[in-house]
């Protein structure tokens, strides 16, 4: 029993120290119970306490309870100061978990009662990223401005304009746009015009499209054609996909606008992630490990102390732990 506990403790330490990449961090969905409790103390007039059981569940919430959290969070984050605090807390908690590259996503929101506008919302997120860097939190953070499908094309166009403005003024912190929200709200074609405008402006795109077909466990055909059109403009932002070959024919038959072979069509593909800017962030780690590999191949008798020293220079503790694991 003790041996099993020690092994579990070792695994927890090992995985927590591994350097990680987080490409799917919706700001409101990443707020911890501790941060929610801090927000509650700032707004004692809100009748939130009857929801504490669900809040305290943390990672043990059901999917339904997770969605029930968002109205609560919206009540608690009504000012630029709230957004700033939440952003810093989320960044710090990801860094504590070993995340080295983080892409935050959040839909700008206005609040008449506090005077917060969509623009000041974005500025608060960016200020949280800036302050975290000034406080030497060991993480590289980027921001994708989200489009909530429930807001419709008009709100989408507003968010594209915001993203274009901050894309030019934040030296790469605002990378692009994230289309997300209720997958049953509207259709992908409703957002094609603003997304095409964003792509022409050089913005990266992260797309959540409707996986609501009863026949297939992946992109609905009406959404696939829109995605194909966007991908024909350039697929540099796609990094990870998973083919589901047994369904490919079905999607191709129902998609009336198939892309030409070799032009980046996505028939029958379930999209796992859209990765923006990751290559440049990880390049120093990758190159250092490749250099060390070549050095080891050239001299198989390289000392362990030299290898450990080289791994330390990469500033990547997870790499050293992996090496130590191989030695055991």
Secondary structure by P-SEA (a helix, b strand, c coil): caaaaaaaaaaaaaaaacbbbbccccccccccaaaaaaaaaaccccccccccccccccccccaaaaaaaaaaaaaacccaaaaaaaaaaaaaaaaaacccbbbbbbcbbbbccccccaaaaaaaaaaaaaaaaaacccbbbbbbbcccccccaaaaaaaaaaaaaaaacccccccbbbbbccccccccccaaaaaaaaaaabbbbbbbccccccccccccaaaaaaaaaaaaaccccccbbbbcccaaaaaaaacccccccccccccccccccccccccccaaaaaaaaaaaaaaaaacccccaaaaaaaaaaaccaaaaaaaaaaac
